[in-house]
Amino acid sequence: TTVPHSISYNMLSGVRNFRFFTRLVSHSRNNSTQKHRVTLIEGDGIGPEISLAVKRIFEGADVPIEWETVNVKPILLDSGKTTIPNDVIHSMESNKVGLKGPLETQVGKGTVSLNLTLRKAFNLYANVRPCKSLPGLYTNYKDVDIVTIRENTEGEYSGIEHKVVEGVVQSIKLITRHASMRVAEYAFSYAAAEGRHSVCAVHKSNIMRASDGLFIECCDVVSERYPNIHYNKTLLDTCCLNLVQDPSVYDVLVMPNLYGDILSDLCAGLIGGLGVTPSGNMGTDGIALFEAVHGTAPDIAGQNKANPMALLLSACMMTTHMGLGMYGRQIEKAIFKCLSEGAKTGDLGGKLKCSEFADAIIEIIREDKQ
């Protein structure tokens, strides 16, 4: 099981130490000037422009990364299933690390989600999303510090659906012991390595006794191997209620796929939204894919109005995972200084365009080098 490690670093003068991102290490790489190749999926809508901002900032910070850009335009097989191009598969299998912008999925068109396809193709079994209050970005909640760990391969998102009769469809929720044990082990090993005090398993086993019951059974078994981590369980609806009343009651949350999709977005809302929330997907064979989890925003695409923070913060998570954390921390420091000084994009109440926000970060990085 991949074991993450915490990264602590000093923020700006007068600002407390800020533990935010996690080190998700599945293979060791050293801080060096050696170029590391990373697969880049720019995505749709605003994807190309926020990807450009990330590339410019990484170049300004001298991050030793070489981007290998690939297109994930879906391929429809004769069987009716959707797959991704072979060059994407080869790139990810070779590079082991990828960064992905938002991808469009047409609602109700019978098209399989490309995000779901990528998770299945590379067995990205655990989605890790740290949600922590950001300096200079004020919301209704203070000092939020929650990590959601979502089983990423099965549940209601297994894609097993069929029409029973006209007007009646059936969707099957798939829960397996293998996947449940794997994500539970990841959650507890994460909590132990990060110095977290508790893991809470989210479920609805009062209703779905067999499927969610199996998931909780697996969490119970794994928890016994971590006596120093407080373990409890809560119903999904109770968890939602508690989160909006007092987020501090939770530390690490682990849950099946659909619940994780819902709760991770809810937690993102506590700190300012999906536009400021990083995300990483950990898979087998050392593969990891980091991503912006917001939408493609077609209404502002190409207008230089997009906020690149989510993709940029995810890229910083990626550098730490690769053993290049010194570069990621430098970029993070510049981001937080921008926010603290009011240099923000329009969605955060500022006036900067996407490229101008990138310029401001690059300028801070250059000043720090002098």
C-alpha positions in Angstrom: 0.0 0.0 0.0 1.2 3.5 -0.8 2.1 5.4 2.3 1.9 9.2 2.3 4.1 11.5 4.3 3.4 14.9 5.6 5.1 18.0 4.4 5.4 21.0 6.7 6.8 24.3 5.6 7.0 27.9 6.7 4.5 30.3 5.3 5.0 34.0 4.9 6.5 36.1 7.7 3.8 36.5 10.5 1.7 33.6 9.1 1.6 30.4 11.1 3.1 27.2 9.7 0.8 25.8 7.1 0.4 22.1 6.7 -1.7 21.6 3.7 -0.5 19.2 1.0 0.3 15.5 1.4 3.2 13.5 0.1 1.8 10.5 -1.7 4.8 8.5 -2.4 4.6 5.4 -4.6 8.1 5.7 -6.0 11.2 7.7 -4.9 12.6 10.6 -6.9 15.1 13.1 -5.6 15.2 16.9 -5.7 17.5 17.5 -8.6 17.9 19.2 -11.8 17.3 16.0 -13.7 14.3 16.4 -16.0 11.3 14.3 -15.1 8.7 13.6 -17.7 5.0 14.1 -16.8 2.0 13.3 -18.8 -0.2 16.3 -19.3 -3.9 16.1 -20.2 -4.9 19.7 -20.7 -8.6 18.9 -20.9 -11.6 20.8 -22.3 -13.1 24.3 -22.0 -10.7 26.3 -19.8 -8.3 23.4 -19.5 -5.8 24.6 -22.1 -5.5 28.1 -20.6 -5.1 27.0 -17.0 -2.6 24.3 -18.2 -0.6 27.0 -19.9 -0.6 29.0 -16.6 0.7 26.0 -14.7 3.4 25.4 -17.3 4.5 29.1 -17.2 4.7 29.1 -13.4 6.6 25.8 -13.4 9.1 27.2 -15.9 9.4 30.4 -13.8 10.2 28.2 -10.7 12.7 26.1 -12.7 10.9 22.9 -11.9 12.8 20.1 -13.7 9.7 18.7 -15.4 9.2 18.0 -19.1 5.6 17.9 -20.1 4.3 15.2 -22.5 1.0 16.5 -23.7 -1.6 13.9 -24.8 -5.2 14.1 -26.1 -7.8 11.9 -24.4 -10.5 12.2 -27.1 -12.6 9.1 -26.5 -12.6 6.1 -28.9 -15.8 4.2 -29.3 -15.1 0.5 -29.8 -17.3 -1.9 -31.9 -18.6 -3.3 -28.6 -20.1 0.1 -27.8 -17.6 0.7 -24.9 -15.5 3.8 -24.7 -11.8 3.8 -24.3 -8.9 6.2 -24.4 -6.2 6.4 -27.1 -3.2 4.1 -26.8 -0.7 6.9 -26.6 -2.3 8.1 -23.4 -2.0 4.6 -21.9 1.6 4.3 -23.0 2.5 7.8 -21.7 1.0 7.2 -18.3 2.5 3.7 -18.0 5.9 5.1 -19.0 5.9 8.3 -16.9 3.9 7.0 -14.0 2.8 10.5 -13.1 0.2 12.7 -14.8 -1.6 16.1 -14.5 -5.1 16.5 -15.8 -7.3 19.5 -16.5 -11.1 19.3 -16.5 -12.8 16.9 -19.0 -16.2 17.3 -20.5 -18.8 14.5 -20.1 -22.0 15.1 -22.0 -24.9 14.6 -19.6 -27.6 12.1 -20.7 -25.9 11.3 -24.0 -25.0 7.8 -23.2 -21.3 8.7 -23.1 -19.1 7.2 -20.4 -17.3 9.7 -18.3 -13.7 10.1 -19.4 -12.7 10.7 -15.8 -14.2 7.3 -14.9 -12.5 5.7 -17.9 -9.1 7.0 -16.7 -9.6 5.8 -13.2 -10.4 2.3 -14.5 -7.7 2.3 -17.1 -5.0 3.0 -14.5 -6.7 1.4 -11.5 -6.6 4.7 -9.6 -8.2 3.3 -6.5 -7.9 6.1 -4.0 -8.8 9.7 -4.5 -7.2 12.0 -1.9 -8.4 15.5 -1.5 -7.1 17.8 1.3 -9.5 20.5 2.2 -7.8 23.1 4.4 -8.5 26.8 4.9 -6.3 29.0 2.8 -4.6 32.2 4.0 -6.1 35.3 2.5 -9.2 33.4 1.3 -12.1 34.0 3.8 -15.2 31.8 4.0 -17.9 31.1 6.6 -15.7 28.5 8.1 -12.3 28.9 9.8 -9.4 26.5 10.3 -11.0 23.7 8.2 -8.6 20.8 8.0 -10.2 17.7 6.5 -9.0 15.0 4.2 -11.4 12.9 2.2 -10.3 9.5 0.9 -12.6 8.1 -1.6 -12.7 4.6 -3.1 -12.4 5.3 -6.7 -13.1 2.2 -8.8 -16.5 0.7 -8.0 -19.7 1.4 -6.1 -22.5 3.1 -8.1 -19.9 4.3 -10.6 -19.1 0.8 -11.8 -21.1 1.5 -14.9 -23.3 -1.6 -14.6 -26.7 -0.4 -15.8 -29.4 -2.0 -18.0 -33.0 -1.5 -18.9 -35.4 -4.0 -17.3 -38.4 -3.1 -19.3 -39.5 0.1 -21.0 -39.5 2.9 -18.5 -37.6 0.9 -15.9 -33.8 0.9 -15.6 -31.5 -0.8 -13.0 -28.1 0.4 -11.8 -26.0 -2.1 -9.8 -23.8 -0.9 -6.9 -20.7 -3.1 -6.8 -18.8 -3.4 -3.5 -15.9 -5.9 -3.2 -13.8 -6.9 -0.2 -10.6 -6.4 -2.2 -11.3 -2.7 -3.1 -12.8 -1.9 0.4 -9.8 -3.4 2.2 -7.4 -1.6 -0.1 -8.9 1.9 0.4 -9.4 1.3 4.2 -5.7 0.4 4.5 -4.7 3.4 2.5 -6.8 5.7 4.8 -5.4 4.4 8.0 -1.8 4.3 6.8 -2.3 7.9 5.6 -3.6 9.0 9.0 -0.8 7.3 10.8 1.9 8.7 8.6 0.4 12.2 8.7 0.0 12.3 12.5 -3.8 12.5 12.1 -5.8 11.5 15.1 -8.9 9.9 13.7 -10.5 8.1 10.7 -14.2 8.1 10.2 -15.9 5.7 7.8 -19.0 7.1 6.1 -21.8 4.7 5.1 -25.5 3.9 4.8 -25.4 0.3 6.0 -28.6 0.9 7.8 -30.3 0.8 4.4 -27.8 -1.0 2.2 -26.9 -3.7 4.6 -25.0 -6.0 2.3 -23.0 -3.5 0.2 -22.2 -0.8 2.7 -22.1 -3.5 5.4 -19.2 -5.1 3.6 -17.4 -1.8 3.3 -17.8 -1.1 7.0 -16.7 -4.6 7.9 -13.5 -4.1 6.0 -12.9 -0.7 7.8 -13.5 -2.4 11.1 -10.9 -5.1 10.3 -8.2 -2.6 9.2 -8.9 -0.3 12.2 -7.8 -3.0 14.6 -4.2 -2.8 13.1 -4.1 0.9 14.0 -4.8 1.1 17.8 -3.4 4.7 18.0 -5.9 6.0 15.4 -9.3 6.8 16.8 -11.9 5.0 14.6 -15.6 5.7 14.3 -18.4 5.4 11.8 -21.2 7.7 10.7 -24.1 7.7 8.4 -23.8 9.8 5.2 -26.6 12.1 6.1 -25.3 12.7 9.6 -21.9 13.4 8.2 -23.3 16.1 5.9 -25.2 17.7 8.8 -22.1 17.7 11.0 -19.9 19.1 8.3 -22.0 22.2 7.7 -22.4 22.7 11.5 -18.9 22.1 12.7 -16.2 20.7 10.3 -13.7 20.4 13.1 -15.4 17.2 14.3 -13.8 15.3 11.4 -10.2 14.6 10.5 -9.8 11.9 7.8 -13.0 10.6 6.1 -13.0 7.4 4.1 -16.0 6.2 2.1 -17.3 4.4 -1.0 -17.2 6.1 -4.4 -20.5 7.9 -4.7 -20.4 9.2 -1.1 -16.9 10.4 -1.7 -17.9 12.3 -4.8 -20.6 14.2 -2.8 -18.6 14.8 0.4 -15.4 15.8 -1.2 -17.2 18.6 -3.0 -19.0 19.6 0.1 -15.7 19.9 1.9 -14.3 21.9 -0.9 -17.2 24.3 -0.5 -16.1 24.9 3.1 -12.7 26.4 2.0 -13.8 28.3 -1.1 -14.9 25.9 -3.7 -13.5 23.4 -6.3 -11.5 26.2 -7.9 -9.1 26.2 -4.9 -9.1 22.5 -4.1 -6.3 20.1 -5.1 -6.8 16.4 -5.8 -4.7 13.4 -6.3 -5.5 9.9 -7.5 -3.3 7.0 -6.4 -3.2 3.8 -8.4 -1.4 0.5 -8.6 2.0 0.0 -10.2 3.1 3.4 -9.0 0.8 5.4 -11.2 -0.6 8.7 -9.9 -2.8 11.2 -11.6 -3.3 14.7 -10.2 -6.2 16.8 -11.4 -8.4 19.9 -11.2 -11.8 18.6 -10.1 -13.9 21.6 -11.2 -15.8 21.8 -14.5 -14.8 22.9 -18.0 -16.5 26.3 -17.6 -17.3 26.6 -21.4 -19.0 30.0 -20.8 -15.6 31.6 -20.0 -13.3 29.4 -22.0 -10.8 31.3 -24.1 -11.5 34.6 -22.3 -8.5 34.5 -19.9 -10.9 34.7 -16.9 -10.3 31.2 -15.5 -8.8 30.6 -12.1 -5.8 28.1 -12.4 -5.4 27.6 -8.7 -6.9 24.1 -8.5 -4.8 22.7 -11.2 -1.7 24.5 -9.9 -2.2 23.3 -6.3 -2.7 19.8 -7.7 0.5 20.2 -9.6 2.2 21.2 -6.3 0.9 18.0 -4.7 2.4 16.2 -7.7 5.9 17.7 -7.2 5.9 16.5 -3.6 4.8 13.0 -4.7 7.7 13.0 -7.2 10.3 14.0 -4.6 10.5 17.6 -6.0 8.7 19.1 -3.1 11.2 22.1 -2.7 9.8 23.4 -6.0 6.2 22.9 -5.0 6.6 24.6 -1.7 8.2 27.6 -3.5 5.1 27.9 -5.7 2.7 27.4 -2.9 4.4 30.1 -0.9 3.9 32.5 -3.9 0.3 31.5 -4.3 -0.5 32.2 -0.6 1.3 35.5 -0.7 -0.9 36.5 -3.7 -4.0 35.6 -1.9 -3.0 37.4 1.3 -2.2 40.6 -0.7 -5.6 40.4 -2.6 -4.1 39.4 -5.9 -6.9 37.1 -7.0 -8.9 36.1 -10.0 -12.5 37.3 -10.5 -14.1 34.2 -9.0 -12.4 34.9 -5.7 -13.3 38.6 -5.6 -10.2 39.9 -7.4 -9.6 41.6 -10.7 -6.8 39.5 -12.2 -7.1 37.5 -15.4 -5.7 34.0 -15.6 -2.5 35.1 -17.2 -2.1 38.0 -14.8 -2.5 35.8 -11.8 0.3 33.5 -13.2 2.4 36.7 -13.8 2.0 37.7 -10.2 3.1 34.3 -8.9 6.1 34.2 -11.2 7.1 37.7 -10.1 7.1 36.6 -6.4 9.1 33.5 -7.2 11.7 35.6 -9.0 11.9 38.1 -6.1 12.5 35.2 -3.7 15.4 33.9 -5.9 17.2 37.2 -5.6 
